[in-house]
Amino acid sequence: MALKDIIGEYAFVAKVDVSDIDKSAAWYGGKLGLVHDPRFDTPTWRQYNVPGLARAAIGLNLNPGGVGSGGAVSTFVVANIQLARKGLIEHGVEVGPVMDVGHGVLLAFFKDPDGNSLGLRQNSAQHPAVAEVGKA
């Protein structure tokens, strides 16, 4: 069974906590050559596409308290977080509750056997659809 059969259509975003969103945005774009996708901008979030890798991005999350603490979370962006969460639970994965984190974005988190955090994210209606993640 493929992941798409479990959680539906998805894209992949790795969240990285940063202390200065503008400084980090300049670094990820200028030093790594990642491509800023302003369609996802909020006061606390910038998203950068990984060139050559469809539906993959890195999200910079303004959270000074999480910097360097292992706060990076690999996230599957889904069209329907409730259905994706249900699919994971049906496959024996313990998934936390769906949280509204503002700007219409919904998140839910789960862990692998080693305790590494993974997440599900449903974008707001104002953000691009799943198939548009990683495109600029």
N, C-alpha and C positions, 0 to 999 in steps of 0.2 A: 504494500500500500504506500502511495506517495503522500508527502506532506499536504499537497493540494487537496487530496481526498479527505484529509482530516480537518483542515482549517479553511479551505476554500482558496480563492485567488489571493495571492500575497505579494508583497515586496519586502525588502529587508533593510532595516535602518539600525545602525549601531549608535547608541546614545553615549556621549562622552560629557561628563560634568566639567564645566570650566568656571574660572573665577572672573574673567573679563570677556564678555561675549564679543566685543569688537576686536580686541587683541587676538583672541583665538581664531575668529573668523578670518582675519588677515593672514594668520599663520597657516591655517588649513588650505586656504586658497592660494596664497603666495608661495609657500614652501612645498606643499604637497601637490599643488596643481589640481586640487579638487574644484568642482564647479558649483558656485553658489546658486541655489534655487530659491529666489526670493518669494515664490508662491507660498512657502511654508513659514515665512518670518512671523514671529510674535516678539514681544519685548524680551522674552527669556529663551528664545529658540532660534537657531539658524541651521539650515540643512544644506549639506554639500553632497552633490552627486559624485560617484566614483566613475570617471570616464572609462568607457569600454565595458562597463559591467551594468547591464540593464537591471532596473528595479533594485538597485543597491545604493545606499547613501550613508553618510555619517551625520548625526544630529548633534549639534552643540547645545547643551542645556546649561543655562546660567544657574549654577548651584555651588557657590564657593565652599560650602561645608562638605561637599562630596568629592572635591578634587583630590586625586591621589589615594582615594580610599577604596578603590575597586568599584567605583560607582558606574563604570561603563556597563551598559545593558544592551545586548543584541536584541533587536525588536523586529517582529514580523508585523508588517503593516497589512491590515485586513479590511475588507469591505464591511463585514458584520462581526463585531467583536463578540457579541453574544453567541453566535453560531460557532465561531472559532473556539471560544472558551469551552463550549459544550462538547465539541469534537475532541479537544484535548482531554477533558475530564473523562469522556467515554473510553479513551485510550489509556486511562490510569494515571494521568498527570494531574497533580494537585495544583489548581490555578486559583489565585486570590480573586477578590471581588473586582468588578469593573469600577474604575474611578474616573470621574470627570475632573480633568486637571486644568480646565479653563480653555477658552478659545474654541470650544466645541470638540476638543480632543479627548478621547477615552483611552484609558490604559488598564491593563491587567498583567500581573506578573506571576511567573512560575520559576522553579529551580530545577537544574539538572541534578543527577545523583551526587555531585560534588558540592552542591550548594551555589553554583554559579547562576546568577539571575538572567532570565530571558523574559521577554515581554511580548504582549500583543498591543497594537495601537490601531485605533480607528480614527481617521482624520475627520475633521469637520466638513460640512457641506461646502464651505468656502475654500477648502484645500483641494488640490487635484486628487483624482481617483487613484486607486492602487496601481493601475497600469502606467500611471504617469510618474511614479517615484523613480528617480534615477535618470530622468530626462530633463534637459534644460532647454 
